[in-house]
């Protein structure tokens, strides 16, 4: 299984480095008018994932998780593009 444990110090370091080098400020979709769309979209994706979860064999479980992450990150990037115009 893929281990995605990244220390918080490293994430904070990358955020500070991005701010000083690129001038990127951290913004959240929940602070814009897309807050409701974000919540509903994530909820719908989660419900679809949970409904398909019992019918998937153990061999295909990795592909289901990859598809779920792909959909979730794709949805997030579309919302960032639409509601955070100056994000990089």
MARNU-991961 format. One line per field, with one value per residue (C-alpha): residue number from 1; residue in three letters; x, y, z negated. Coordinates in Angstrom, 1 decimal. Last residue first. Layout:
k <- [NUM/...]
r <- [ala/...]
xx <- [X/...]
yy <- [Y/...]
zz <- [Z/...]
END
This chain:
k <- [88/87/86/85/84/83/82/81/80/79/78/77/76/75/74/73/72/71/70/69/68/67/66/65/64/63/62/61/60/59/58/57/56/55/54/53/52/51/50/49/48/47/46/45/44/43/42/41/40/39/38/37/36/35/34/33/32/31/30/29/28/27/26/25/24/23/22/21/20/19/18/17/16/15/14/13/12/11/10/9/8/7/6/5/4/3/2/1]
r <- [unk/unk/unk/unk/unk/unk/unk/unk/unk/unk/unk/unk/unk/unk/unk/unk/unk/unk/unk/unk/unk/unk/unk/unk/unk/unk/unk/unk/unk/unk/unk/unk/unk/unk/unk/unk/unk/unk/unk/unk/unk/unk/unk/unk/unk/unk/unk/unk/unk/unk/unk/unk/unk/unk/unk/unk/unk/unk/unk/unk/unk/unk/unk/unk/unk/unk/unk/unk/unk/unk/unk/unk/unk/unk/unk/unk/unk/unk/unk/unk/unk/unk/unk/unk/unk/unk/unk/unk]
xx <- [-0.7/-3.7/-4.9/-8.4/-9.3/-12.9/-12.8/-9.3/-9.4/-12.8/-11.4/-8.3/-10.5/-12.6/-9.6/-8.1/-11.3/-11.8/-8.1/-8.3/-11.4/-10.0/-6.8/-8.9/-11.0/-7.9/-6.4/-9.6/-9.7/-8.1/-10.2/-13.3/-15.6/-19.3/-18.9/-17.1/-19.4/-21.9/-19.1/-17.4/-20.6/-21.4/-17.9/-18.1/-21.4/-20.2/-17.0/-19.2/-21.7/-19.0/-17.1/-20.2/-21.2/-17.8/-17.5/-18.3/-14.9/-13.3/-14.0/-12.0/-8.9/-6.0/-2.4/-0.3/2.2/4.9/7.1/10.2/9.0/5.6/6.6/9.4/7.0/4.5/7.3/8.6/5.1/4.7/8.0/7.2/3.9/5.7/4.5/2.8/1.6/2.3/1.2/0.0]
yy <- [29.3/30.9/34.3/33.2/31.2/30.3/28.7/27.3/26.2/24.5/22.6/21.6/20.3/18.3/16.7/16.0/14.2/12.3/11.1/10.2/8.1/6.5/5.5/4.1/2.1/0.9/-0.3/-2.2/-4.1/-7.2/-7.1/-7.3/-4.2/-4.4/-3.1/0.1/1.2/2.9/4.4/5.9/7.3/8.8/10.3/11.9/13.4/14.8/16.2/18.0/19.3/20.7/22.3/23.8/25.3/26.9/28.2/31.8/32.1/31.4/27.7/27.5/28.2/30.6/30.1/33.1/32.5/35.1/32.7/32.6/33.9/32.4/29.1/28.7/29.4/26.7/24.2/24.6/24.2/21.0/19.8/20.6/18.8/15.6/13.7/10.3/9.2/5.4/3.5/0.0]
zz <- [9.6/8.0/9.4/10.5/7.4/8.1/11.5/11.7/8.0/8.6/11.6/9.6/6.7/9.1/10.6/7.2/6.1/9.4/9.5/5.8/6.4/9.5/7.7/4.8/7.2/9.0/5.8/4.9/8.1/6.8/3.6/5.6/6.0/5.2/1.6/2.6/5.5/3.2/1.0/4.0/5.4/2.0/1.7/5.1/4.3/1.0/2.6/5.1/2.6/0.3/3.1/4.7/1.3/0.8/4.3/3.3/1.8/-1.6/-1.3/1.9/-0.2/0.5/-0.2/1.1/3.9/4.3/6.2/4.2/0.8/0.8/2.4/-0.2/-3.0/-1.7/-1.0/-4.6/-6.0/-4.0/-5.3/-8.9/-8.6/-7.9/-4.8/-5.4/-2.0/-2.3/0.7/0.0]
END
